[in-house]
Amino acid sequence: MTFEMVLWTVLVPFGVAAGVIGAFWWRAGREWGSFRRAAPTVAMVGALLVGMRALMGNPEWKPALAEGWLFHLAVLAGVAGLTLPKSRGILSAVLPMVGLAGFVLVVQLGRAATNGDMGSGATRLLWSLAVLASMVIPGVLLSRADRAGGTLGVVLAMGIAVGAAAGSIVLCNGIKLAQIEGLMGLALVPLAVVSWRGAGPGVSGVSMVFATMHGSLWWLTYYYQGDMPILALALNIAGPAGAALLPMVFTSIRKRPVVLTFAQAGMALAFAAASVGSVLASRAHDDAAGTDPYAGY
């Protein structure tokens, strides 16, 4: 990898995210107010767009490839996260995520269906439902996480899930998709820093971007590489979803923020390790059976 590629896929995206978080933090005087949703959302979308342009070239209005829709999805999820009113009930949080997930399935499954790469019948249906759940469940829980507390632990859980997903995608030879996943991790670093200092804006605003892009990248890995186990996806999303759910269920732990943070991060690590382990087990099984889907690549 050349220095120019490192510059545009690592340093500049991180600088964009850190600059946005820092600027909003300074402008808000550390009291986020109306910037609470905007800061992390703009930071993550900005990092994604800059990095994806370096990895995939300029975006197309009507992408010829399924991965080209990632530009559109990042912007659409960002706009939704910025403009939709703050959810007051579970239904108002579910419906926007179902809409975004449905759009992903339409534009990406439509591409996959044209050449049969997504299989047929039950296989395609199962993966469609899995990706739908992988967006809606964490998206809804993360959108309500700020109310329950433990924001730093939730951000760490999201970062751990991103790291594990990137590793799993690399194991399936999806290098470019893993790099895009890593862009979200870069955007989460400055958010974790300000959250650690007790002045973070929370994750409700960025939940739609994270859930939409995270689920899309798992879907595309299966689309392009064909051997990503569904179990790995389920275990991966259980980390951030569980971290958001933990203080909602065990309300007494909210009074012990350090314990809560370690519990959330530990839960995410356990699920992430299990997720990567399931991918390794699947690869080992394919190698033993002589059916490695990547032979000849």
URFENZI-V129592 format. One record per residue. N is the residue number from 0. NEAR is the number of other C-alpha atoms within 10 Angstrom. D_FIRST is the distance of its C-alpha to the first C-alpha in Angstrom with 2 decimals. Layout:
((N,NEAR,D_FIRST) (N,NEAR,D_FIRST))
This chain:
((0,5,0.00) (1,6,3.80) (2,8,6.71) (3,11,8.25) (4,13,6.32) (5,14,6.92) (6,14,10.24) (7,18,11.30) (8,24,10.41) (9,18,11.44) (10,15,13.43) (11,15,15.37) (12,27,16.32) (13,28,17.46) (14,17,19.29) (15,21,20.95) (16,29,22.17) (17,23,23.35) (18,14,24.98) (19,23,26.81) (20,27,28.06) (21,18,29.09) (22,13,30.83) (23,21,32.74) (24,20,33.66) (25,12,35.00) (26,12,36.78) (27,14,38.37) (28,10,39.57) (29,15,38.12) (30,15,40.48) (31,19,38.29) (32,10,41.15) (33,10,40.26) (34,18,36.58) (35,21,36.23) (36,21,34.84) (37,22,33.05) (38,26,30.81) (39,31,28.59) (40,30,28.67) (41,24,27.55) (42,29,24.84) (43,29,23.31) (44,28,23.79) (45,24,22.32) (46,28,19.11) (47,30,18.90) (48,21,19.68) (49,21,17.25) (50,27,14.26) (51,24,15.56) (52,14,16.08) (53,16,12.45) (54,16,11.69) (55,13,14.94) (56,11,16.37) (57,13,19.82) (58,15,22.12) (59,12,25.07) (60,10,28.59) (61,9,29.24) (62,15,25.99) (63,10,26.05) (64,12,23.85) (65,17,24.62) (66,19,21.26) (67,19,22.07) (68,19,24.86) (69,24,22.60) (70,22,22.84) (71,17,26.60) (72,20,26.87) (73,22,25.13) (74,17,27.50) (75,18,30.49) (76,24,30.08) (77,26,29.60) (78,17,32.72) (79,19,34.63) (80,25,33.73) (81,21,34.91) (82,11,38.00) (83,12,39.57) (84,10,42.29) (85,15,41.95) (86,14,43.01) (87,9,46.48) (88,9,46.79) (89,12,44.78) (90,10,45.39) (91,14,43.98) (92,22,40.73) (93,17,40.66) (94,13,41.39) (95,19,38.41) (96,27,35.96) (97,18,37.80) (98,13,37.52) (99,22,33.76) (100,27,33.30) (101,16,35.69) (102,15,33.76) (103,26,30.57) (104,20,32.59) (105,13,34.21) (106,13,31.22) (107,21,28.91) (108,20,31.63) (109,13,33.06) (110,19,29.91) (111,20,29.81) (112,14,33.51) (113,9,33.31) (114,9,31.70) (115,12,32.87) (116,16,29.50) (117,24,30.91) (118,15,33.87) (119,11,37.33) (120,8,40.18) (121,9,39.88) (122,10,36.18) (123,17,35.20) (124,12,37.77) (125,13,36.64) (126,21,33.01) (127,20,34.23) (128,12,36.42) (129,18,33.76) (130,24,31.24) (131,23,34.17) (132,20,35.11) (133,26,31.58) (134,27,31.59) (135,24,35.25) (136,18,35.96) (137,29,33.25) (138,27,33.50) (139,26,37.24) (140,22,37.24) (141,31,34.55) (142,23,36.47) (143,25,39.45) (144,24,37.77) (145,17,38.56) (146,14,42.25) (147,16,42.12) (148,22,40.17) (149,29,37.47) (150,29,34.77) (151,28,32.49) (152,28,32.75) (153,31,31.96) (154,28,28.81) (155,27,27.70) (156,29,28.59) (157,31,26.52) (158,24,23.46) (159,24,24.16) (160,27,24.57) (161,27,21.23) (162,19,19.49) (163,26,21.54) (164,26,20.95) (165,27,17.16) (166,22,17.67) (167,26,20.26) (168,26,18.28) (169,16,15.46) (170,16,18.45) (171,22,19.50) (172,16,16.27) (173,19,15.78) (174,15,12.08) (175,17,12.25) (176,23,15.59) (177,24,14.55) (178,20,12.08) (179,24,15.14) (180,26,17.30) (181,23,15.29) (182,27,16.05) (183,28,19.66) (184,24,19.15) (185,25,17.88) (186,28,21.03) (187,25,23.22) (188,17,22.49) (189,22,24.68) (190,27,27.18) (191,22,27.52) (192,16,28.07) (193,18,30.90) (194,21,32.30) (195,15,32.44) (196,9,34.44) (197,12,36.84) (198,16,36.25) (199,23,33.81) (200,28,34.44) (201,29,34.25) (202,28,32.39) (203,26,34.94) (204,28,33.34) (205,29,29.81) (206,27,31.10) (207,32,31.14) (208,29,27.55) (209,28,26.33) (210,26,28.62) (211,28,28.02) (212,23,24.23) (213,25,24.14) (214,22,26.67) (215,26,25.12) (216,22,21.79) (217,26,23.83) (218,27,25.85) (219,22,23.02) (220,23,21.58) (221,20,25.04) (222,23,25.37) (223,18,22.30) (224,17,22.19) (225,16,25.89) (226,17,26.28) (227,23,25.66) (228,17,28.98) (229,19,30.89) (230,14,31.83) (231,24,28.26) (232,26,28.38) (233,16,31.85) (234,20,31.04) (235,29,27.95) (236,27,29.88) (237,23,32.81) (238,29,31.02) (239,33,30.89) (240,23,34.03) (241,22,35.89) (242,30,34.85) (243,31,36.29) (244,20,39.35) (245,22,40.17) (246,21,41.94) (247,19,43.61) (248,11,45.28) (249,11,45.90) (250,11,47.05) (251,10,48.37) (252,18,44.92) (253,17,44.17) (254,12,46.36) (255,10,44.07) (256,16,40.67) (257,14,39.03) (258,14,40.21) (259,24,39.11) (260,24,35.55) (261,15,35.24) (262,17,36.87) (263,28,34.53) (264,24,31.37) (265,18,32.89) (266,19,33.76) (267,30,30.26) (268,20,28.81) (269,15,31.40) (270,24,30.72) (271,29,26.92) (272,16,27.39) (273,17,29.85) (274,28,27.56) (275,23,24.70) (276,15,27.47) (277,20,28.87) (278,23,25.63) (279,16,25.50) (280,13,29.19) (281,17,28.77) (282,21,26.15) (283,13,28.45) (284,13,31.36) (285,15,29.70) (286,13,28.77) (287,10,32.34) (288,9,33.85) (289,10,31.79) (290,11,30.62) (291,15,26.86) (292,14,25.81) (293,13,22.39) (294,8,23.99) (295,5,23.02) (296,5,19.67))
